[in-house]
Amino acid sequence: MTELTSDDFRIKIDCTDMEVLSGADAPIVCRIWMEFSGAEFPEAGWWDFPGSVLGSMTTALKEISTGEPEAEAFFFDGPYRLEMRVLGAFSEGRGPTGAKNREVRLLMVCDRPDPPEAEAVVDVPISVLARSVEAALLQLMAEARRRGLTGAGVEVLGDIMSALQRIE
């Protein structure tokens, strides 16, 4: 397991082979992964459902911002998830808890071994994590517009952005 402290955490999106699965309510699929301090999770170029991944990360950020000490986010094409654990005491900042000024410990977990094990651990400011989700959403929405993609799989990206912007 790799233990790191990082403020260079990024959610990487590669839209080169982005597509919408067939059907009006079909999700977008493309490459999405986490990059931090030279490490990648689940791996560089991971193929998944970015709306689902970013949606679960937004839900986890909301839970943390409302005072939950832990939350989880998931990759949907494989046994990978992020365990988020808030570090330190509450500080002054946005919202009633000042959560965005705190750090979260991200445990990059593969559920395949029994018991599951963290492949890497990184401490990231919650504000950096939120900005990374926002940047990934903006990139996906811009590419979907550029390609003329429509449908529920595209609309959900705007819904996730709205939810992210309501987090204090």
C-alpha positions in Angstrom: 0.0 0.0 0.0 1.3 3.5 -0.9 0.7 6.3 1.6 0.8 9.8 0.2 -0.2 13.4 1.0 -1.3 15.3 -2.1 -2.9 18.5 -3.2 -2.2 17.5 -6.8 -5.1 15.0 -6.8 -7.0 14.9 -10.1 -9.8 13.0 -11.7 -8.6 12.2 -15.2 -11.1 11.9 -18.1 -10.2 10.6 -21.5 -13.0 11.3 -23.9 -11.3 9.9 -27.0 -13.5 6.9 -27.2 -16.5 8.3 -25.3 -19.8 6.9 -26.2 -23.4 6.7 -25.1 -24.7 3.2 -24.8 -27.8 2.5 -26.9 -31.2 3.8 -25.7 -32.6 7.1 -24.6 -31.7 6.5 -21.0 -28.3 5.0 -21.7 -25.2 6.2 -19.7 -22.1 7.7 -21.1 -19.0 5.5 -21.0 -15.4 6.7 -21.3 -12.0 6.5 -19.5 -12.0 7.8 -15.9 -9.4 7.4 -13.2 -7.7 9.1 -10.2 -4.2 10.5 -10.5 -2.1 11.8 -7.5 1.6 12.0 -6.8 2.4 9.8 -9.7 0.0 7.1 -8.7 -3.2 6.1 -10.5 -6.4 4.3 -9.4 -7.9 2.0 -10.5 -5.4 2.3 -13.3 -4.6 4.8 -16.1 -7.2 4.7 -18.8 -9.8 2.8 -16.6 -13.1 2.3 -18.7 -16.2 3.1 -16.7 -19.4 5.1 -16.3 -18.2 8.6 -15.4 -21.7 9.9 -14.4 -22.0 7.0 -11.9 -18.5 7.5 -10.6 -18.8 11.3 -10.3 -22.3 11.0 -8.9 -21.2 8.7 -6.1 -18.3 11.0 -5.3 -20.7 14.0 -5.1 -23.0 12.0 -2.8 -19.9 11.2 -0.6 -18.8 14.9 -0.6 -22.4 15.9 0.5 -22.3 13.3 3.3 -19.0 14.6 4.5 -20.1 18.3 4.3 -23.1 17.5 6.5 -20.9 16.1 9.3 -20.5 12.4 8.4 -17.0 11.3 9.4 -16.8 8.7 6.5 -18.3 8.1 3.1 -17.8 5.9 0.1 -17.7 6.4 -3.7 -17.6 3.7 -6.3 -16.2 2.7 -9.6 -18.9 0.7 -11.3 -17.0 -1.5 -13.8 -14.9 -3.5 -11.3 -14.3 -4.1 -7.6 -12.9 -0.6 -6.9 -14.1 2.0 -4.4 -12.9 5.0 -2.5 -13.3 5.2 1.3 -13.3 8.8 2.4 -12.4 9.6 6.1 -12.5 13.2 7.3 -9.3 14.2 9.1 -8.9 16.7 11.9 -11.3 19.0 13.8 -13.8 21.2 12.1 -12.4 24.6 11.1 -13.9 27.9 10.1 -15.0 28.1 6.5 -17.9 27.7 4.1 -21.1 26.2 5.5 -21.9 25.3 9.1 -19.1 22.8 9.4 -16.4 24.4 7.4 -15.9 20.9 5.8 -14.3 22.2 2.6 -11.3 23.5 4.7 -10.7 20.0 6.0 -8.8 17.1 4.6 -10.1 13.7 3.7 -8.1 10.5 3.7 -8.9 8.6 0.5 -8.4 4.8 0.7 -8.2 3.4 -2.8 -9.8 -0.1 -2.2 -10.0 -3.2 -4.3 -12.7 -5.5 -3.0 -11.4 -8.5 -4.9 -9.1 -9.9 -2.3 -10.7 -11.3 0.8 -10.5 -9.3 3.0 -10.5 -6.2 0.7 -7.3 -4.1 0.8 -6.3 -0.5 0.2 -4.0 -0.2 -2.8 -3.1 3.4 -1.9 -3.9 6.0 0.7 -3.8 9.8 0.0 -4.8 12.8 2.1 -6.5 15.4 0.0 -8.1 18.7 1.0 -11.9 18.4 0.5 -11.8 21.5 -1.6 -9.3 19.9 -4.0 -11.5 16.8 -4.2 -14.6 18.9 -4.9 -12.8 21.0 -7.6 -11.5 17.8 -9.2 -15.1 16.4 -9.5 -16.3 19.8 -10.9 -13.5 19.9 -13.5 -14.2 16.3 -14.6 -17.9 17.2 -15.0 -17.2 20.3 -17.0 -14.9 18.4 -19.3 -17.5 15.7 -19.8 -20.4 18.2 -20.4 -18.3 20.2 -22.9 -17.3 17.0 -24.8 -20.9 15.8 -24.9 -22.0 19.2 -26.3 -19.2 19.1 -28.8 -20.3 15.7 -30.0 -24.0 16.6 -30.0 -24.8 13.9 -27.5 -28.3 14.0 -25.8 -30.4 11.9 -23.5 -30.6 11.0 -19.9 -27.0 9.9 -19.7 -25.9 13.4 -20.6 -28.6 15.2 -18.6 -27.5 13.4 -15.4 -24.1 15.2 -15.7 -25.9 18.6 -15.2 -27.9 17.1 -12.3 -24.7 16.0 -10.6 -23.1 19.5 -11.2 -26.2 21.1 -9.5 -25.9 18.8 -6.6 -22.1 19.5 -6.3 -22.7 23.3 -6.4 -25.2 23.0 -3.5 -22.6 21.4 -1.2 -21.3 23.9 1.4 
